Amino acid sequence: MGLGLLLPLLLLWIQETQGSELDPNGQHVCMANSPSAELQCCPGWRQKDQECTIPICEGHDACREDEVCVKPGLCRCKPGFFGAQCNSRCPGQYWGPDCRESCACYPHGQCEPDTGVCHCQADRWGSRCEFACACSSHGRCDPKTGACRCEPGWWTPTCRRPCQCNPAGARCDQATGTCLCEAGWWGRRCSFHCSCNGSPCSQESGRCICRPGWWGPECREPCECVRGRCSAASGQCACPPGFRGVRCELPCPAGRYGPQCRHSCGHCKQNELCSADTGSCESCEPGWNGTQCHQPCPPGTFGDSCGQQCPHCRLGEACQPDTGHCQSCDPGWMGPSCEEPCPSGTFGEGCGSTCPTCVQGSCDPVTGECVCNAGFWGSSCNTSCPSGFHGNNCSVPCECPEGSCHPVSGACQLGPHSQDAALIAGILIPLLLLLLGMACCACCCWATRLDPKDRDDPCGPSRVSRGQPGWRSLPSP
């Protein structure tokens, strides 16, 4: 299998790959006569992009070197030429293969031989060179818009008026005629030289505009600044941020920054130095925030980067932004962060008040009132719950249908009638048990005095008295 077979296969694969990208509505695109019904170029055409616009002239219909294929099997001379040998150039009014296309801009222009694009004569403009230029002989018009482009020294829309500027040091604006001075010239017509030691000057007044590094009325004094720029009027140095001194030769001292070192550094962490030009800190001390650590923490926050929430200080006051400590606490609380309740026996603001005596309870750390244990109530918690109530401060009603409940747990207790019934039951039940025991003993004693033949069931129903008729047992068969 040689290259002669590989090349056609490669071309076939390329055509199939390209065919899958064809536009079904494109020029010369056909449907293949196969089960797959794929898109392909119509016979005699080759694909270009998503259409088939390249004609094919092959075999006997192949074109010569100086010809081009314009339709399948049809060759013509290359654009711009005609004749049997295709060696004659097209006349000015024709273009294209075999010079068969007419030039639309003739006779005021010429067409490009292959595209037909018009190139107008100097005094014509338009897509077909159909318009005459309005410019004077001192200007040329744009071939697309017709706008005049004046020669140097002329102005107005049609380039008909001469400029009144010094030709050695100026050019005039084509629309207004205003003189535009070159560097080193000034005046209405740019007639005067600038006396500025090589620096430019104002066109209206001739005042010098000094170049960097020079100052004075004629820019003849050199600046002495080590850094920054000097004033063109006084020569005084304007230092960049981070430097100071008459010549900006000194850096800012520690803790200062900015222009002429006028600003103080913020609260940088561990007293680190801030940036001498911007004043920025790498990180801030607790309680401070911002690039320059000049901003205190917002109310309600504290600590590094103001990332922690303040505790519950008195009346919602803000805590100290660095430590989070409170200035004062609400009644009943104490400690730096107001997180500790008052010690036992104290209450109120700062836990400075002594609790009253609470016999069966403890005092409230905020108000100082006694909070009684379950089963007691009163200002000193020394009184048991009244009947029908139980629990803390005797505030819970009993739920017993009859009688009272336990003052602590609320468990129901027996009432007066229930107590009498229990007493009676306690007497009768032992008495009944005693009588039952005595009856059993009497029965056993009576049974021992009977005839031994009748002892099978002394207490049963088959027992009969002597001398009295009774049932006889039937003899066994």
C-alpha positions, 0 to 999 in steps of 0.5 A: 500500500503506497502513497498513491493509495494513501493520498486519495483516502486522505482527501476523501476523509477530509471531504467527509469531515468538511461535509459535516460542516456544510450549511444546507442552505449554502451555495451548491450544497447537495444531499448525498444519494446514500442511506446516511443522506449526508450533505456534500458539494454538488458535482463540479464544486469544492467546499470553502467554509460552509458552502461550495463556491470553488469551481472545479476544472479538471482533466480535459477541462483543466485551465492553463497557467494564465487562466482561472476556473470560473464555473465547472469546466469553464476557464477564462483569463485571469482578472485584468487580462483577455485575448487568446493568450490571456496577455492583453490588459483590460481597457480602463472601463473593464475588469474581471476574468477575460475583462467581461465586467464593466467598470462602474466608475469609468471614466472618472476612475479605474477599477481594480482588475480582480475586485472591481473596486474603484480608484477615483481621480484626484478631483472626484469622490464617491463609491463610483466617482460620481461626485466632483470635489469642491476643494481648491487647488490647495487641497485634496478631497477624501475619495469616500467622504469628499472632505477637503484635506488642505495643504500646509498654509491653507484653511477653510472647508474648501482650502481657499484661504491662506493661513496668517501664521509664521510658517517657521513655527506654526501650523493653522487649524484647517477648520478655524484658521487659528495658529498652533505654535510649535515648541519654542514659539508663542504669540497669536501668529507664533512670531516670537521665540520662547526665552525659557532655556529650552523649556516650552512657553505659553502661546498666549503670554510667552510665560515659561513652563519649566521642564522637570528639574528647572525653575525660575522666570526663564527656567535657568535655575536647576532644582536641588531636590534629592527626591520629588519636584521643585516649584517652578516659581520658588524652587522649593522642593515638594517631597514625596510621601515618606520623606522630609527636609529642604531637599527631601533628603531625609526619610520619615522618623519612626512613627511618622508617615506621609507628605513631609512626615505630617501624620502619626502612625496608627496602632500597629500591632506590637508597636511595629512601624507603619509604612512611611509613605502610606501609613499602612500596618501589617496588623493592628493592636486589639481594639483597632481596625483599618489599613492604618489602624486608626479606626476603633472597633465598632460598638459591640465588638473588641479584640484582634481585628474586632472579631469578638462580640462584647459581653452583656455590659450594663444597659447594653453599653459598649465594652473596652475595645481592646480587652472586652471588659465592661465599665459596669455590670447589670444588677446581679452580675460582676467580673471583668466581663459581667459573666459571674453572678453575685456571691451567695448572700449578696445582690444588686449593683456591683453585688454590694447589698446584703441579702435578707434572712431567707429561712427556707430559700435564697435571695434573688441576686438582682432584686434581693427578694427571697426565692423560697424552696418548694413547700414554703412561702413568705417574705422570709420563706419561713411559712409552710404552704397553705392547704391546697398549694405546693411547690416553689413559693407555694404557687402551684394549686393542688390537683387532688379531688379530695384532701390536700397534697404534699407541700413539696411534691404535690402528691395527694394526701388522704382526707378525713373520710378516707382516714376513717375508712382506712381505720375501720378497714384496719380493724375489720380485716384483722378481725375477719382473718381471726374469725376465719382461723378459728372456724378452720380450727373448730372444723378440724377438731370436730372431725377427729371425733368421727368414726375412722371409716368416715374420715375420707372426707370429714368436711365433704358433702358425703358425710352422714350421721349415724342411725340416719338413712343415707345413700348406699354405694352400689356394689362393684360389678 
